[in-house]
Amino acid sequence: MKKVLVWLSGWVDSAVSAYLLKKQGYDVTAGFMINYRDPENPNCPTRIDKIEAKKVAEFLDIPFLELDFVDDYTDKVLNYMYEWYKKWITPNPDIMCNKEVKFKVFLEEAEKKGFDYIAMGHYVRVVSSKWKVETKSNELRSSKKDNKIYHLLKWVDENKDQSYFLAGLSQKQISKALFPIGDLEKPEVRKIAEEIWLPNAKRKDSQGICFVWKVKMADFLEKKIKPKPWIVKDTAWNILGEHKWVYYYTIGQRKGLDIWGQSKPIFVVKKDIEKNEIIVGTASDLELYDDKLKINNINFINPEIKEFFKQKNNLKAKCKIRYRQSDQDCEVIKLEDDLYEVSFDKDQRAIARWQICAVYLWDELVMSGIII
């Protein structure tokens, strides 16, 4: 039997994943990651999640391992968040957490302990095929190479598809990961949990920062970043007020601005770091829209696409610049080895620098980059 270390998070998705793998005949062990501790909070999510995960492991009669990755998580996720916010850059901790913790240190620990695979309760699918790239035209065609390629596909329900959050993964990470609920819709997952009487069958889904869960961002950042007042202006440069937590505002944000007396909803349209100013405007402001962006730090999830760009400079595709955005028709153009331009068919609202642009061919996530 193949040995699988399942990340048992305490939530229903990973619990059903462990159940399905055991049912399929895998040798399943639960791995609970301890990544965050808050000694000041008696309801620290790590403590509560561990209790729930242990209940599930006992119910499924599988071994339970505690894995302490607090230092890795602090270094690779929390410190990354703090440093980026200090620079007025809005980070994406979920993508970094998946890339550096869930699918890196967790995978490395699993391999050290002799496991063949890790498994997650993410809502994505993976299929494999033989290497198949030719570029006589702007299409992908079959070739005779026999290298195996792992394709990261959207989930069956696009409203909850989590492929965007896995945009930083490599072929090695994908090849070693199993996603047992990838072909099930959410109601089916809940139904399975309830039918077999899983202890956490009715536990509500988690929200918020990866492993920290729901928390007020201002309260969280105050632990490391000293707040200071920033000037808030409109697009006509009228001063509307001050706000001490401009750090975590992102382009297009509406909630949390605390600007009163406006006849229309206002949004963040620009951040001026040198002048310590944030510019707000209405949804119709031109500064909020653009039809192009540039990306670097390119990650080719599908290596066939990297080979494609060695022979062609442009690829018709679809993109997302934020989670749960509908697919946007675009053309990806290679400018340099690590610099690409994405040209959209329609203007995009609130393109935020330093966020991830994920590129899809049909339902496959093929490459990604950081918006610059």
N, C-alpha and C positions, 0 to 999 in steps of 0.2 A: 504494500500500500504506500502511496505517496504521502509524505508527511507535510502537513500544512499548519503554519502558525497564523491564526486568525486574530486580527486586531479586534478584541472584544471591548467595545467602548462603553457599554452600559446602556446603549440605545438599541432600538428594535431592529434596525437595518443589519447591524453586525451580528446580532443574536440569530436572526433568521439565516444569515449567511453561514454561520457555524453549523446550524441545524442541517441545512441543505447539503453542505460538504460531508458531514458525517453520514447522512442518508445515502450519499453517492459512493461511500466506501473509502473516503480519505481517512488517514490517521490524523485527527484534529486535536490541536492544542490551542487554548486561549492565551493570548498575550495582551496584558493590560499595560498600556504605556502611562507612566507617571511623568508628566511633562511640566506641570505647573502646580505650585503650592502657594496658597495664600494663608499664612498663619493668622492674619487679622480677621479672617472671615470664617466663622464656625460652619457656614454652609459652602465651604470651598467646593467647587464642582468636582475636583479630582477625588475627594473623599466620597462624595455621593455616588459618582460614576463607578468607583471601585466596588462599592457595596452592591450596586445593581449588576455589575459584570460578574461578580462572584456568584450571585444568585443564579444567573444564567448558566455559568459553567457547571455548577453543582446540578442544576436541573438537567443539563445535557450529558452529564457524567463525562466531562472532558477535563484534562489537566489544566491548571491555572498558573500562569507565570506572571510575576510582576517585573516590569522592566523600567528602570529609572533612567530617563533621558532628560532630566531637568536641566543639566548643564548645556546639553546640545540645543534644547528648545530655547533656553535663555539666550544663547549665543546666536543661533541661526534665525530665530523668529522674533523674540521680544526685543533684543537689542537692535535688530534690523528695523523694527517698527519705530522704536524711539529715535534712532539716528535719522531715518527718513522724514519723520514728522518734524524734527528740528530744522530740517532743510526745506520745509514747506512742501515736501513731496508726500503724496498720499500713497502708502504702500498697499500691497495685497498680501496680508499674512497667511491667508488660506492656501494660496499657490505656493508660497515659500514653505509652509508647514508640510504640504504634501511632498514637495521636491526634496527637502532637506531632512525631514524627520520621519514621516509615515512610510515613505518609499525609499529612504536611504538608511538611516541608523537602525530603523526597525528591520529592514531587509538584511542589513549587514549582521545584525544580532541573530536573526533567524538562520542565516547561512552558517554562522559560527556554531550554532547548536544543531546543525545537521538537517534542517528543514529543506524540503524541495521547493516550497512555495510560501508566499505570504498571501493572505486573503483579506479583502476589505469589503465594507458594506456600501461602497460608492455606487451611484447610479450611472454606470457606463457599461460598455460592452467591449470585448477584445476578440478579434479573430486573427488568424494567421494565414499567410499565403506565401508563395514563392516570389522572389524578386522579379519585378515585371515592368521595367521602364525602358521605353524608347521615345525619342522626341523628334520624329520627322515632322510632326505638326504639334500644335499646342494641346496635345492629348497624352494620356498615359496608355501605352500599348504593351502587349506581352513580349517577353524576351526569353532567352534560354537559360538565364542564370538561375541557380537553384538555392540561393540563400533564402532563409526564412525571414519574413517581415511580419511584425506584429502591428495590427491596425487598431487604433483607439477610436471607437465609434460612440456616437451619441446614444443615450439611453432611449428606450422605446417611447417614453413620455418626455417630449422636449421641454415641457414646463418645469420639470425637476431634473433635467439632464445636468450632470456635474462634470462633464468633460472639460469645460472651461477651466476648472480648478486644477486639472491635471496637465495643463499646458506646458509645465516645466519638466515633465518626465522624459526619460530616455528609453531606448529600445530594451536595454537590459532590465530596467525597472518594470516595464510593462510585461516583458516575457516571464517574469517571476511572480506576477500578481494574478490572483484569481478574483473575479467579481461575480459571485454566485447569483445575485439578484438582478443582474444586468438585463435579463429578459422578462422581468416581472414589473408590472405597474404597482405603484404605491399601495393602492387598496388590496392588491393580492398579497403583498408582504404583510400587511396588518392582519389580513384574514388568516394567513398561515400561522402567525404568532398567536392569534387568539384560539385557533383550532387545536393547537398543541399545548395550550396553556403556558406559554412562556411567561416568566415572572414580570417582564417589562413590556408586555404586549400592548398596554394602553399608555405607556409613557410618551409624553409629547416630545416632538423632535427638538433637537438642540438648535440654538441660534446664537449669533455673536461671534466673537473672536475664537479661532481654533484653540480648543482646550481651556480657554478662559470663559467661554460661553458668554451669556448676556451680561454686559456691564456698560455703564456710562463711560464713553470714551474719554471725556474730559477728566473724570475721576481717575481713570486708569493711567492717563498720561501724566497727571500731576505728580505721580510717584517719581518720575524721572525728569520731567520738563517743567521749569518754573513758568507759570503763566504771566503774560504781560499784555497791556492793552494795544490793540491795533485799530487803525482808522478804517471805517467802512464808508465807501463812496459809491455813488451811482455812475452810470456811463457818461453823465454830463459833468462829472467831477464835483457834485454836491456832496458835502459830508453828511452822512446819515446817522452816524453814531460811532461807538467803539465796541469792540468785543475782545475778550482776552483769550479766546480759544480758536483763533484763525488757523492755528497749526493743522487741525484735522479737517478743515474745509476742503472740498474737492470741487472741480469744475462741474457746474450743473446742479450743485446741491441747493436744496430749498429749505429743508427742515433745520431748525436750530439756529437760524440767523438772528432771531430776536430783534428784528427791525419793525417797528410799529408805524401805523399811519399810512401804509402804502395801499393804493387803490387796486393794484394788480399783484399777483404773486411774483416774488422776485427770486432770482437765482444767482449763484456765484458764477461770474463770467470770466474773471481774470484775477490772478494773484500777483502783486508787485512786491517781490522780496526786498529789493533795494530800498523802496520807500516805505516798507512796512504797511502796505495798504492792500485791502481786498476790494475788488470792484464787483458790484452787483447790478443786475438789470432784469428786464422782463424776458419771457421766453422767446420773444421776437427779435431780441438784440442780435445783430449779425455776428458779434464776437463769440456767440455761443454755438455757431455752426461753422462747419468746414467740410470740404469734400476730399481732403487728402490728409495723410499722416505719414510719418516716417518711423521705422522701428529698427532697433539694433539688438544685440545679445540674442541672436537668432537661435532658436532651438528647433531642429528638424525632428519631429516625433516620428515621421515616416522618412527614412533615409532615401527612398526613391525620389522624393521631391528635391532633396539636395543635389542628387545626380541630374535631375531634370534642369535645375538652374545652372548647371555647368554648360549646358548646350543652348538653353533658351533664357531670355531675360524677363519674360513676362508670363503670368499664369492667371487665367480667369478662375475665380474662386468665390467663396463667401467668407465673411469675417464677423467676429464679435469683438466689441471693444469694452464690454462689461457682461457680467453674468446675467442670464435670462434675457438678454437682448435677442430679438429675432435675427435670423441670418440676413446679412447685408451683402448684396451683389457688389463685387469689387474686382480690381485687377491688381495683382501683386507684381511689382517691377523691381528687379535687382539693379541697384545702383553701384554697390561695391560688395566685397565678400561678406561683410557684416552690417550692411546698410541696405534696407529695402524701403520702397515707397508703396503705400497702399492707396489706390485711387478708387473712390466709391462712386457708384452710379447716382446716389442721392446724397445730399448734404447730411452730415452726421451731427447730432446734438451733443454738446458737452464732451468733446474729446479731451480726456484727462492725461496729461503727461505722466509717464512712469507707470501707468497701468498696462495691462497685458492686452495685446491684440492677438486673438486666436484665429487661425486660418483653417477653413474647412474645404474639402472636396466632397460634395454630396454630404454624407453623414459622418465622414471621417475627419478627425482633427489631425492635420498633417504638419503644421509648423506654427510657431508663435514667436513673438518678439516684444520688447519693451518699447512703448510709445515714447519717442523723444521730441 
